[in-house]
C-alpha cells in the first residue's frame, strides 16, 4: 500500500483505523501464521525526537484484527532509512489487500484564521452569541455532516482566546471497504478536497502525493 505524504497539505496528521471481522480473519487462513503482530515506529532522526509514522497491528479478542496507522506531516526530505521503514509498514499492510474492513479516517489540521475568507463559513460563525441560564455563550467551534455521506464530517474549533488566530479541526470519514493499493492516498485526497473547499473555501488546488 502507498503511505500518504502530508507535505504540502494543511494537515498535521492523519489516522487510519481498520477493523477486520472474524470473516476476514478466517479468509486469511494459514497465512495468519506468517503475519507479525507488532508495533512499528518510524522516526525522522536517529535520536527519535520526531516521529513520522507508526503502525499498530494486533489481534482483538483472538479472532479479529485491528490495524492502526498514524502519519504526521514533516518538512524535510525522508532519508533512505526512513523510506525503508515506511516500506516495512507498507509491506505489513499489504498482507490485508482485498480484505474488507471497517475503516475510520481522521485527518487533523491547523490553519491560520487570517488564511480563511473574511466572510467565509468559519469566520462568519466565530463569536455567534446566544444566552442561556443567565450566561452569554459564544460559538467557538462546529461540526458539519456531509450530505449523502452520513458517517463523514468536518469539524473546526478555537482552542482558546489566546490562540484565536489559529483554527484547529478534523476531516473524518467512516466507511466499509476492501483494502487496495491506493486506499490511503485516496482517503487523503478526499479529506484534503473537503478541507480546502469547505473550510479554506478554495476552488483550485493541487493534491499531495504518496511518500
C-alpha positions in Angstrom: 0.0 0.0 0.0 1.1 3.6 -0.7 1.8 5.5 2.5 0.5 9.1 2.2 2.8 12.1 2.4 1.3 15.1 4.2 4.0 17.5 2.9 2.2 20.4 1.1 -1.2 19.7 2.7 -2.9 21.7 5.5 -2.9 18.5 7.7 -0.9 18.0 10.9 -1.6 14.2 10.9 -3.8 11.6 9.5 -5.0 8.5 11.4 -6.4 5.3 9.9 -8.2 2.6 11.9 -9.0 -0.7 10.3 -11.2 -3.4 11.9 -11.3 -6.8 10.2 -14.1 -9.0 11.3 -14.0 -12.7 12.0 -14.7 -13.5 8.4 -11.6 -11.7 7.2 -9.6 -13.5 9.9 -10.9 -16.8 8.5 -10.2 -15.7 4.9 -6.5 -15.3 5.7 -6.4 -19.0 6.8 -2.9 -20.4 7.4 -1.4 -17.2 6.1 -2.2 -15.6 9.5 0.7 -17.5 11.0 3.1 -15.6 8.8 1.9 -12.2 9.8 3.8 -10.4 12.6 1.5 -8.6 15.0 3.7 -5.7 16.1 4.2 -2.0 16.7 6.4 -0.1 14.2 7.7 3.4 14.8 9.3 5.5 12.0 11.5 8.3 13.4 12.8 11.1 11.2 16.1 11.2 13.0 18.4 8.7 14.8 17.7 10.5 18.2 14.0 9.5 17.9 12.9 13.1 18.6 10.3 13.4 15.8 8.0 10.7 14.7 6.8 10.4 11.1 4.6 7.3 11.3 3.6 4.4 13.4 1.7 1.2 12.8 -0.1 -1.0 15.4 -1.3 -4.4 14.4 -2.9 -6.6 16.9 -5.4 -9.5 17.4 -8.6 -8.3 19.0 -10.1 -10.9 21.3 -8.2 -13.6 19.5 -10.3 -13.8 16.3 -10.5 -10.2 14.9 -7.7 -8.0 13.7 -7.2 -4.3 14.4 -4.7 -2.2 12.4 -4.0 1.4 13.2 -1.7 3.7 11.1 -0.7 7.3 12.1 1.2 9.6 9.7 2.5 13.0 10.7 3.5 15.9 8.4 7.2 16.6 8.1 9.1 19.4 6.4 12.3 17.6 5.5 13.2 15.0 2.9 13.0 11.5 4.2 16.3 9.6 4.3 16.9 6.2 2.8 16.5 4.7 6.3 13.1 6.3 6.8 11.9 5.2 3.3 13.0 1.7 4.1 11.0 1.7 7.4 7.9 3.1 5.5 8.3 0.3 3.0 8.2 -2.1 6.0 4.9 -0.6 7.1 3.5 -0.8 3.6 4.6 -4.4 3.3 2.9 -5.3 6.6 -0.3 -3.7 5.4 -0.1 -5.5 2.0 -1.0 -8.7 3.8 -4.6 -7.4 4.1 -5.1 -6.2 0.5 -8.5 -7.2 -0.9 -9.9 -8.0 2.6 -12.9 -6.0 3.7 -12.7 -3.8 6.8 -14.5 -1.1 8.7 -12.3 1.9 8.1 -12.1 5.2 10.1 -10.1 8.1 8.8 -9.4 11.3 10.8 -7.2 14.0 9.3 -6.4 16.8 11.8 -5.5 20.3 10.7 -4.3 23.7 11.9 -4.8 26.8 9.8 -4.3 30.5 10.4 -7.6 32.3 10.8 -6.2 35.0 8.5 -6.0 32.4 5.7 -9.7 31.9 5.8 -12.2 34.0 3.8 -13.3 37.0 6.0 -16.9 36.3 5.2 -16.5 32.5 4.9 -18.3 29.9 6.8 -15.8 29.7 9.7 -15.1 33.4 10.3 -18.8 34.2 9.9 -19.7 31.7 12.7 -16.9 32.5 15.2 -18.4 34.6 18.0 -22.0 33.9 17.3 -23.7 34.8 20.5 -26.6 33.2 22.5 -27.7 33.2 26.1 -29.0 30.5 28.4 -29.2 30.1 32.2 -28.1 33.7 32.6 -24.8 33.1 30.8 -23.7 34.6 27.5 -22.3 31.9 25.2 -20.0 32.5 22.1 -19.6 29.9 19.4 -16.0 28.7 19.1 -16.4 25.5 17.1 -18.8 23.5 15.0 -19.2 20.1 13.3 -20.8 19.5 9.9 -22.0 16.3 8.4 -21.6 15.7 4.6 -24.8 15.4 2.7 -25.0 11.9 1.2 -22.3 10.6 3.5 -23.9 10.5 6.9 -20.8 9.0 8.6 -18.5 11.7 7.3 -17.9 15.1 9.0 -15.8 18.2 9.0 -15.2 20.0 12.3 -13.4 23.1 13.5 -12.7 24.8 16.8 -10.6 27.5 18.6 -8.5 26.2 21.4 -8.6 29.4 23.5 -9.0 33.2 23.3 -5.2 33.5 23.4 -4.9 31.2 20.4 -7.8 32.6 18.4 -5.5 33.3 15.5 -5.4 29.6 14.7 -8.3 27.3 13.7 -8.0 23.6 14.5 -10.2 20.7 13.4 -10.6 17.4 11.6 -12.0 15.9 8.5 -13.4 12.4 9.3 -14.7 9.5 7.3 -16.3 6.2 8.3 -16.7 3.5 5.6 -16.6 -0.2 4.9 -14.2 -1.0 2.1 -11.9 -3.6 0.7 -8.2 -2.6 1.1 -6.5 -1.7 -2.1 -3.1 -0.2 -3.1 -4.2 3.4 -3.2 -6.7 3.4 -0.4 -4.6 5.6 2.0 -3.7 8.2 -0.6 -7.3 8.3 -2.0 -8.6 8.9 1.5 -6.1 11.8 2.0 -7.2 13.3 -1.3 -10.9 13.2 -0.3 -10.1 14.8 3.1 -7.9 17.5 1.5 -10.6 18.3 -1.1 -13.2 18.7 1.7 -10.9 20.8 3.8 -9.9 23.1 1.0 -13.5 23.5 -0.3 -15.4 23.7 2.9 -13.0 25.4 5.4 -10.4 27.2 3.3 -13.1 27.7 0.5 -10.5 27.3 -2.2 -11.7 26.4 -5.8 -8.3 25.5 -7.2 -5.5 23.4 -5.7 -3.1 20.5 -6.2 -3.2 17.3 -4.3 -0.3 15.9 -2.3 1.1 12.5 -3.4 2.2 9.4 -1.7 5.5 9.0 0.1 
